């Protein structure tokens, strides 16, 4: 048997619906935290975080592999840098930067900075492929887009790392 207290309209409505005072649907809705677009935009979901990590691992393997082949003196790389005409020192520099960038992509605190550095390196590769080697720049351009996606996804951590470095 439900007792209705007619002196308090909220209690009588709650008694009819079977809810306790302060626990009706409207009260519960007002206590649910509301997300604003800024909060949602800067807190990636689990699936997108996993996706970015997959991009990081794949790009790291490809870029570091290319860097290792440059440092090891792969004849194709030696010939390519001879065609560029800047000397073999550039092959060693690019190879070292690629290995460092690939490793940096796998370190959470450095992933954003590494992707920015790789984006700059890949911009140079696109320009070199197009105007110096006169070959298709699509592959380094695709890697550049992936590096930019990673840089954007890791931007908040990059800002934090740079802020920490600047305060020292």
N, CA and C of each residue as an Amber inpcrd file, in Angstrom:
protein
   504
   0.8350000  -1.1700000   0.0000000   0.0000000   0.0000000   0.0000000
   0.8810000   1.2340000   0.0000000   0.6260000   2.1780000  -0.9100000
   1.3990000   3.4090000  -1.0350000   0.6340000   4.5120000  -0.3450000
   1.3290000   5.2170000   0.5310000   0.7050000   6.3280000   1.2420000
   1.0760000   7.6160000   0.5390000   0.1220000   8.4230000   0.2070000
   0.3540000   9.6770000  -0.4910000   0.1820000  10.8020000   0.4980000
   1.2220000  11.6390000   0.6060000   1.1730000  12.7930000   1.4770000
   0.7690000  13.9810000   0.6140000  -0.4200000  14.4480000   0.7670000
  -0.9440000  15.5150000  -0.0870000  -0.3860000  16.8780000   0.2800000
   0.3230000  17.0000000   1.4320000   0.8920000  18.2940000   1.8150000
   2.1000000  18.6580000   0.9570000   2.8120000  17.6680000   0.4470000
   3.9980000  17.9160000  -0.3700000   3.7810000  17.2890000  -1.7430000
   3.5670000  18.0950000  -2.7870000   3.2720000  17.5550000  -4.1050000
   4.4060000  16.6970000  -4.6700000   5.6390000  17.0240000  -4.3430000
   6.7460000  16.2250000  -4.8630000   6.7040000  14.8290000  -4.2810000
   6.3950000  14.7360000  -2.9830000   6.3130000  13.4220000  -2.3390000
   5.1710000  12.6220000  -2.9090000   4.0590000  13.2840000  -3.1950000
   2.9270000  12.5330000  -3.7190000   3.2330000  12.0230000  -5.1290000
   3.9160000  12.8070000  -5.9490000   4.2730000  12.3450000  -7.2820000
   5.2890000  11.2160000  -7.1850000   6.2060000  11.3280000  -6.2370000
   7.2090000  10.2840000  -6.0620000   6.5670000   8.9980000  -5.5690000
   5.5770000   9.1250000  -4.7350000   4.9110000   7.9350000  -4.2260000
   4.1760000   7.2170000  -5.3530000   3.6050000   7.9770000  -6.2670000
   2.8830000   7.3660000  -7.3750000   3.8610000   6.6900000  -8.3370000
   4.9900000   7.3530000  -8.6200000   5.9440000   6.7810000  -9.5680000
   6.8760000   5.7720000  -8.9150000   6.9000000   5.7350000  -7.6060000
   7.7290000   4.7690000  -6.9060000   9.1640000   5.2240000  -6.7250000
   9.4350000   6.5300000  -6.8270000  10.7870000   7.0270000  -6.6290000
  10.8810000   7.7440000  -5.3010000  12.1130000   7.8720000  -4.8090000
  12.3440000   8.5760000  -3.5520000  12.5530000  10.0500000  -3.8510000
  12.2900000  10.9210000  -2.8820000  12.5270000  12.3520000  -3.0920000
  13.9910000  12.5940000  -3.4660000  14.1990000  13.4310000  -4.4890000
  15.5430000  13.7440000  -4.9400000  16.1260000  12.6920000  -5.8700000
  15.3680000  11.6230000  -6.1500000  15.8860000  10.5600000  -7.0070000
  15.0150000  10.3560000  -8.2450000  14.2150000  11.3250000  -8.5840000
  13.4220000  11.2010000  -9.7880000  14.3100000  11.4770000 -10.9980000
  13.8010000  11.2520000 -12.1720000  14.5760000  11.3520000 -13.3920000
  15.1880000  12.7420000 -13.5600000  14.4440000  13.7840000 -13.2940000
  14.9420000  15.1350000 -13.4670000  16.0750000  15.4340000 -12.5070000
  15.9890000  14.9610000 -11.2770000  17.0550000  15.1900000 -10.3100000
  18.3190000  14.4540000 -10.7260000  18.1680000  13.2360000 -11.2110000
  19.3320000  12.4720000 -11.6390000  19.9910000  13.1160000 -12.8500000
  19.2140000  13.6290000 -13.7520000  19.7760000  14.2440000 -14.9430000
  20.5800000  15.4870000 -14.5940000  20.1520000  16.2190000 -13.5760000
  20.8650000  17.4370000 -13.2320000  22.1820000  17.1390000 -12.5350000
  22.3660000  15.9380000 -11.9950000  23.6190000  15.6080000 -11.3230000
  24.6070000  14.9200000 -12.2500000  24.1990000  14.5860000 -13.4570000
  25.1220000  13.9760000 -14.4160000  26.0040000  15.0840000 -14.9670000
  27.3440000  14.9000000 -14.8730000  28.2130000  15.9570000 -15.3860000
  28.0470000  16.1040000 -16.8860000  27.9930000  17.3200000 -17.3110000
  27.8450000  17.6110000 -18.7300000  29.2220000  17.8500000 -19.3210000
  29.4770000  17.2750000 -20.4910000  30.7410000  17.4760000 -21.1870000
  30.5960000  18.6350000 -22.1470000  31.5700000  19.5340000 -22.1240000
  31.5540000  20.5600000 -23.1540000  32.4270000  20.0720000 -24.3020000
  32.3700000  20.7210000 -25.4320000  33.0660000  20.2260000 -26.6190000
  34.5730000  20.2260000 -26.4250000  35.1120000  21.1440000 -25.6320000
  36.5510000  21.1860000 -25.4190000  37.0220000  19.9560000 -24.6570000
  36.2750000  19.5450000 -23.6420000  36.6490000  18.3630000 -22.8720000
  36.5940000  17.1260000 -23.7430000  35.5630000  16.9950000 -24.5180000
  35.4030000  15.8280000 -25.3720000  36.4960000  15.8000000 -26.4390000
  36.8420000  16.9480000 -26.9940000  37.8190000  17.0050000 -28.0710000
  39.2240000  16.6170000 -27.6020000  39.5450000  16.8400000 -26.3410000
  40.8950000  16.5820000 -25.8580000  41.0260000  15.2810000 -25.0800000
  39.9860000  14.4980000 -25.0040000  40.0720000  13.2160000 -24.3140000
  39.6910000  12.1160000 -25.2960000  40.7090000  11.5920000 -25.9930000
  40.4030000  10.5800000 -27.0030000  39.8890000   9.3070000 -26.3650000
  39.0320000   8.6380000 -27.0760000  38.5140000   7.3810000 -26.6010000
  39.5490000   6.2820000 -26.7290000  39.2350000   5.1610000 -26.1590000
  40.1580000   4.0320000 -26.1610000  40.4720000   3.5720000 -27.5880000
  39.4610000   3.5090000 -28.4390000  39.6680000   3.0400000 -29.8110000
  40.5890000   3.9870000 -30.5800000  40.3840000   5.2890000 -30.4450000
  41.2450000   6.2230000 -31.1730000  42.6630000   6.2110000 -30.6100000
  42.7980000   6.0190000 -29.3120000  44.1290000   5.9300000 -28.7210000
  44.8710000   4.6980000 -29.2400000  44.1780000   3.5870000 -29.3340000
  44.7810000   2.3710000 -29.8810000  45.1450000   2.5870000 -31.3460000
  44.2680000   3.2490000 -32.0890000  44.5440000   3.5390000 -33.4910000
  45.7830000   4.3890000 -33.6760000  45.9550000   5.4020000 -32.8310000
  47.1320000   6.2610000 -32.9280000  48.3880000   5.4630000 -32.5760000
  48.2880000   4.6020000 -31.5730000  49.4430000   3.7610000 -31.2330000
  49.8130000   2.8350000 -32.3840000  48.8330000   2.2940000 -33.0620000
  49.1240000   1.4400000 -34.2220000  49.8370000   2.2570000 -35.2970000
  49.3480000   3.4640000 -35.5610000  50.0200000   4.3370000 -36.5330000
  51.4590000   4.6210000 -36.1020000  51.6530000   4.8810000 -34.8150000
  52.9930000   5.1710000 -34.3160000  53.9350000   3.9860000 -34.5140000
  53.4820000   2.7910000 -34.1730000  54.3330000   1.6050000 -34.2860000
  54.6670000   1.3210000 -35.7490000  53.6660000   1.4070000 -36.6210000
  53.8970000   1.1330000 -38.0440000  54.8400000   2.1740000 -38.6370000
  54.5840000   3.4470000 -38.3700000  55.4550000   4.4980000 -38.9090000
  56.8600000   4.3690000 -38.3370000  56.9700000   4.0460000 -37.0490000
  58.2910000   3.8710000 -36.4330000  59.0640000   2.7550000 -37.1210000
  58.4080000   1.6440000 -37.3850000  59.0890000   0.5150000 -38.0250000
  59.5510000   0.8740000 -39.4360000  58.6930000   1.5440000 -40.1860000
  59.0340000   1.8980000 -41.5700000  60.1670000   2.9260000 -41.6060000
  60.0190000   3.9760000 -40.8210000  61.0130000   5.0570000 -40.8370000
  62.3510000   4.5850000 -40.2700000  62.3180000   3.8970000 -39.1440000
  63.5710000   3.4150000 -38.5470000  64.2400000   2.3900000 -39.4590000
  63.4520000   1.5570000 -40.1150000  64.0140000   0.6020000 -41.0710000
  64.7310000   1.2980000 -42.2100000  64.1250000   2.3570000 -42.7210000
  64.7790000   3.1430000 -43.7720000  66.0420000   3.8130000 -43.2660000
  65.9990000   4.2940000 -42.0300000  67.1880000   4.9150000 -41.4440000
  68.3230000   3.9240000 -41.2610000  67.9770000   2.7170000 -40.8280000
  69.0010000   1.6830000 -40.6530000  69.6300000   1.3220000 -41.9930000
  68.8200000   1.2290000 -43.0480000  69.3870000   0.9070000 -44.3650000
  70.3050000   2.0300000 -44.8550000  69.9930000   3.2700000 -44.5300000
  70.8740000   4.3760000 -44.9090000  72.1850000   4.2980000 -44.1400000
  72.0920000   4.0570000 -42.8390000  73.2960000   3.9830000 -42.0090000
  74.1550000   2.7630000 -42.3530000  73.5180000   1.6780000 -42.7650000
  74.2500000   0.4500000 -43.1020000  74.9080000   0.5110000 -44.4720000
  74.5970000   1.5360000 -45.2380000  75.2290000   1.6910000 -46.5450000
  74.5980000   0.8690000 -47.6450000  73.3010000   0.6680000 -47.5700000
  72.5800000  -0.0370000 -48.6400000  72.9310000   0.6450000 -49.9730000
  73.3480000  -0.1310000 -50.9780000  73.7610000   0.4640000 -52.2610000
  72.6870000   1.3480000 -52.9050000  71.4200000   0.9860000 -52.7300000
  70.3370000   1.8170000 -53.2860000  70.3440000   3.1880000 -52.6210000
  70.5560000   3.2140000 -51.3130000  70.5830000   4.4890000 -50.5860000
  71.8270000   5.3030000 -50.9420000  72.9530000   4.6210000 -51.0610000
  74.1880000   5.3160000 -51.4380000  74.0080000   5.9700000 -52.8060000
  73.4310000   5.2410000 -53.7540000  73.1960000   5.7900000 -55.0960000
  72.1960000   6.9440000 -55.0650000  71.1350000   6.7890000 -54.2740000
  70.1280000   7.8500000 -54.2050000  70.7390000   9.1470000 -53.6710000
  71.5470000   9.0550000 -52.6230000  72.1410000  10.2680000 -52.0730000
  73.2440000  10.8090000 -52.9760000  73.8630000   9.9490000 -53.7760000
  74.8170000  10.4310000 -54.7870000  74.0640000  11.2400000 -55.8510000
  72.8610000  10.7750000 -56.2160000  72.0310000  11.5050000 -57.1950000
  71.5700000  12.8520000 -56.6360000  71.3550000  12.9100000 -55.3380000
  70.9500000  14.1820000 -54.7160000  72.0840000  15.1870000 -54.8370000
  73.3150000  14.7130000 -54.6850000  74.4690000  15.5710000 -54.9150000
  74.9620000  16.3350000 -53.7010000  74.4560000  16.0650000 -52.5370000
  74.8900000  16.7950000 -51.3390000  75.9960000  16.0620000 -50.5880000
  76.3390000  14.8760000 -50.9950000  77.3760000  14.1060000 -50.3180000
  76.7710000  13.0420000 -49.4160000  77.6080000  12.0920000 -49.0340000
  77.1260000  10.9860000 -48.2180000  76.8980000  11.3720000 -46.7550000
  77.4340000  12.5040000 -46.3240000  77.1620000  12.9670000 -44.9680000
  75.6600000  13.1420000 -44.7570000  74.9510000  13.5770000 -45.7980000
  73.5050000  13.7740000 -45.7020000  72.7920000  12.4340000 -45.4840000
  73.2970000  11.3800000 -46.1160000  72.7160000  10.0400000 -45.9110000
  72.8370000   9.6340000 -44.4480000  74.0110000   9.8790000 -43.8590000
  74.1970000   9.5250000 -42.4520000  73.3120000  10.3720000 -41.5400000
  73.2040000  11.6550000 -41.8470000  72.3650000  12.5390000 -41.0400000
  70.9030000  12.1260000 -41.1220000  70.4080000  11.9260000 -42.3300000
  69.0040000  11.5280000 -42.5160000  68.7480000  10.1710000 -41.8610000
  69.6710000   9.2380000 -42.0370000  69.5250000   7.9170000 -41.4170000
  69.4520000   8.0050000 -39.9000000  70.3350000   8.8070000 -39.3030000
  70.3370000   8.9650000 -37.8450000  69.0460000   9.6390000 -37.3620000
  68.5880000  10.6430000 -38.0970000  67.3350000  11.3230000 -37.7230000
  66.1390000  10.3730000 -37.8520000  66.1500000   9.5350000 -38.8710000
  65.0530000   8.5760000 -39.0400000  65.0360000   7.5470000 -37.9210000
  66.1950000   7.0290000 -37.5400000  66.2420000   6.0620000 -36.4350000
  65.8060000   6.7370000 -35.1380000  66.3080000   7.9380000 -34.8820000
  65.9220000   8.6610000 -33.6680000  64.4210000   8.9520000 -33.6590000
  63.8820000   9.3650000 -34.7910000  62.4410000   9.6330000 -34.8800000
  61.6140000   8.3780000 -34.6810000  62.0540000   7.2720000 -35.2510000
  61.3450000   5.9980000 -35.0760000  61.3280000   5.5620000 -33.6260000
  62.4640000   5.6970000 -32.9460000  62.5260000   5.3520000 -31.5180000
  61.6630000   6.3160000 -30.7120000  61.7350000   7.5980000 -31.0400000
  60.9450000   8.6050000 -30.3290000  59.4510000   8.3700000 -30.4270000
  58.9850000   7.8400000 -31.5550000  57.5560000   7.5450000 -31.7040000
  57.0770000   6.4890000 -30.7110000  57.9880000   5.6680000 -30.2170000
  57.6130000   4.5860000 -29.3040000  57.7140000   4.9880000 -27.8350000
  58.1930000   6.1910000 -27.5590000  58.2940000   6.6990000 -26.1900000
  57.1580000   7.6980000 -25.9920000  56.1920000   7.3850000 -25.1210000
  54.9970000   8.2310000 -25.0070000  55.2800000   9.7230000 -24.8240000
  56.2230000  10.0780000 -23.9900000  56.4890000  11.4920000 -23.7440000
  57.1100000  12.1890000 -24.9560000  57.7390000  11.4380000 -25.8400000
  58.4280000  12.0210000 -26.9940000  57.7030000  11.8290000 -28.3090000
  56.6210000  11.0720000 -28.3150000  55.9530000  10.7170000 -29.5720000
  55.5110000  11.9420000 -30.3640000  54.9730000  12.9390000 -29.7050000
  54.5230000  14.1410000 -30.4110000  55.6820000  14.9080000 -31.0170000
  56.7450000  15.1000000 -30.2320000  57.9170000  15.8010000 -30.7520000
  58.5750000  15.0070000 -31.8810000  58.6500000  13.6940000 -31.7140000
  59.2360000  12.8520000 -32.7630000  58.4300000  12.9500000 -34.0490000
  57.1070000  12.9480000 -33.9320000  56.2830000  13.0350000 -35.1420000
  56.4250000  14.3990000 -35.8130000  56.6090000  15.4610000 -35.0280000
  56.8520000  16.7840000 -35.6220000  58.1920000  16.8030000 -36.3630000
  59.2150000  16.2230000 -35.7450000  60.5160000  16.1500000 -36.3940000
  60.4680000  15.3190000 -37.6640000  59.7560000  14.1920000 -37.6000000
  59.6220000  13.3580000 -38.7970000  58.8130000  14.0670000 -39.8760000
  57.8250000  14.8480000 -39.4720000  57.0420000  15.6040000 -40.4640000
  57.9550000  16.5920000 -41.2060000  58.8610000  17.2350000 -40.4820000
  59.8060000  18.1530000 -41.1280000  60.7410000  17.3870000 -42.0630000
  61.2500000  16.2550000 -41.5990000  62.1380000  15.4280000 -42.4140000
  61.4200000  14.9240000 -43.6700000  60.1710000  14.5060000 -43.5020000
  59.3930000  13.9970000 -44.6300000  59.0110000  15.1090000 -45.6060000
  58.8550000  16.3260000 -45.1060000  58.6220000  17.4640000 -46.0030000
  59.8300000  17.6420000 -46.9160000  61.0170000  17.5280000 -46.3310000
  62.2380000  17.5820000 -47.1450000  62.3000000  16.4470000 -48.1530000
  61.8480000  15.2670000 -47.7520000  61.8460000  14.1140000 -48.6680000
  60.8840000  14.3330000 -49.8250000  59.7160000  14.9100000 -49.5470000
  58.7410000  15.1970000 -50.6080000  59.3310000  16.1850000 -51.6140000
  59.9300000  17.2350000 -51.0920000  60.5210000  18.2540000 -51.9700000
  61.6740000  17.6670000 -52.7880000  62.5170000  16.8850000 -52.1320000
  63.6580000  16.2700000 -52.8230000  63.1830000  15.2950000 -53.9010000
  62.2000000  14.4630000 -53.5640000  61.6840000  13.5140000 -54.5580000
  61.1070000  14.2360000 -55.7650000  60.3600000  15.2860000 -55.5170000
  59.6720000  15.9900000 -56.6000000  60.6320000  16.7950000 -57.4700000
  61.5170000  17.5690000 -56.8320000  62.2840000  18.5530000 -57.5970000
  63.7380000  18.1670000 -57.8660000  64.3180000  17.3130000 -57.0360000
  65.7170000  16.9430000 -57.2500000  65.8120000  15.5940000 -57.9520000
  65.1380000  14.5940000 -57.4180000  65.2010000  13.2500000 -58.0000000
  64.1880000  13.0500000 -59.1210000  63.2350000  13.9760000 -59.2180000
  62.1770000  13.9230000 -60.2300000  61.4650000  12.5730000 -60.2500000
  61.0520000  12.1450000 -59.0630000  60.2740000  10.9140000 -58.9260000
  59.0310000  11.2130000 -58.0980000  58.1440000  10.2630000 -58.0370000
  56.8640000  10.4550000 -57.3590000  57.0530000  10.6900000 -55.8560000
  56.4410000  11.7600000 -55.3310000  56.5670000  12.0470000 -53.9030000
  55.4480000  11.4350000 -53.0530000  54.6460000  10.5420000 -53.6280000
  53.4510000  10.0730000 -52.9210000  53.7520000   9.2910000 -51.6540000
  54.7750000   8.4500000 -51.6570000  55.0760000   7.6630000 -50.4660000
  55.5180000   8.5410000 -49.2940000  56.5010000   9.4200000 -49.4700000
  56.8400000  10.2870000 -48.3290000  55.7000000  11.2330000 -47.9570000
  54.8790000  11.6020000 -48.9330000  53.7250000  12.4490000 -48.6310000
  52.7130000  11.7070000 -47.7580000  52.4870000  10.4240000 -48.0520000
  51.5830000   9.6190000 -47.2210000  52.1400000   9.4870000 -45.8050000
  53.4540000   9.2560000 -45.6730000  54.0680000   9.1670000 -44.3480000
  53.9920000  10.5110000 -43.6250000  54.1100000  11.5950000 -44.3770000
  53.9830000  12.9370000 -43.7960000  52.5940000  13.1390000 -43.1960000
  51.5660000  12.6890000 -43.8990000  50.1960000  12.8070000 -43.3880000
  50.0480000  11.9880000 -42.1030000  50.5920000  10.7890000 -42.0760000
  50.5110000   9.9570000 -40.8670000  51.2430000  10.6380000 -39.7110000
  52.4200000  11.1930000 -39.9620000  53.1620000  11.9020000 -38.9170000
  52.3670000  13.1010000 -38.4070000  51.6890000  13.8030000 -39.3020000
  50.8730000  14.9520000 -38.8900000  49.6890000  14.5040000 -38.0370000
  49.0720000  13.3910000 -38.3820000  47.9580000  12.8600000 -37.5820000
  48.4510000  12.5070000 -36.1810000  49.6050000  11.8820000 -36.0990000
  50.1660000  11.5250000 -34.7900000  50.4990000  12.7870000 -34.0040000
  51.1020000  13.7670000 -34.6570000  51.4480000  15.0200000 -33.9750000
  50.2080000  15.6940000 -33.4130000  49.1410000  15.6960000 -34.1730000
  47.8870000  16.3100000 -33.6990000  47.2970000  15.5260000 -32.5340000
  47.3310000  14.2140000 -32.6300000  46.7610000  13.3870000 -31.5700000
  47.5650000  13.4940000 -30.2790000  48.8470000  13.7490000 -30.3660000
  49.7220000  13.8200000 -29.1890000  50.0640000  15.2570000 -28.8030000
  49.3030000  16.2160000 -29.3180000  49.6170000  17.6290000 -29.1250000
  49.6090000  18.0470000 -27.6530000  48.6590000  17.5910000 -26.8630000
  48.5990000  18.0250000 -25.4630000  49.8380000  17.5660000 -24.7020000
  50.3020000  16.3650000 -24.9730000  51.5240000  15.8890000 -24.3000000
  52.7400000  16.6480000 -24.8100000  52.7610000  16.9890000 -26.1000000
  53.8700000  17.7580000 -26.6530000  53.9500000  19.1190000 -25.9840000
  52.8100000  19.7780000 -25.8110000  52.7890000  21.0730000 -25.1150000
  53.3170000  20.9370000 -23.6990000  52.9350000  19.8560000 -23.0150000
  53.3950000  19.6500000 -21.6450000  54.9060000  19.4410000 -21.5900000
  55.4470000  18.6660000 -22.5060000  56.8980000  18.4090000 -22.5280000
  57.6550000  19.6940000 -22.8390000  57.2070000  20.4320000 -23.8380000
  57.8640000  21.6820000 -24.1980000  57.7610000  22.6840000 -23.0470000
  56.5920000  22.7560000 -22.4000000  56.4370000  23.6470000 -21.2480000
  57.3910000  23.2940000 -20.1300000  57.5650000  22.0230000 -19.8760000
  58.4970000  21.5800000 -18.8330000  59.9270000  21.9500000 -19.2000000
  60.2960000  21.7580000 -20.4560000  61.6480000  22.0870000 -20.8890000
  61.9190000  23.5900000 -20.8220000  60.9200000  24.3950000 -21.1570000
  61.0930000  25.8440000 -21.1480000  61.1780000  26.4210000 -19.7350000
  60.5630000  25.7380000 -18.7670000  60.6110000  26.2230000 -17.3730000
  61.9530000  25.9700000 -16.7120000  62.7590000  25.1170000 -17.2880000
  64.0490000  24.7660000 -16.6500000  65.0840000  25.8010000 -16.8960000
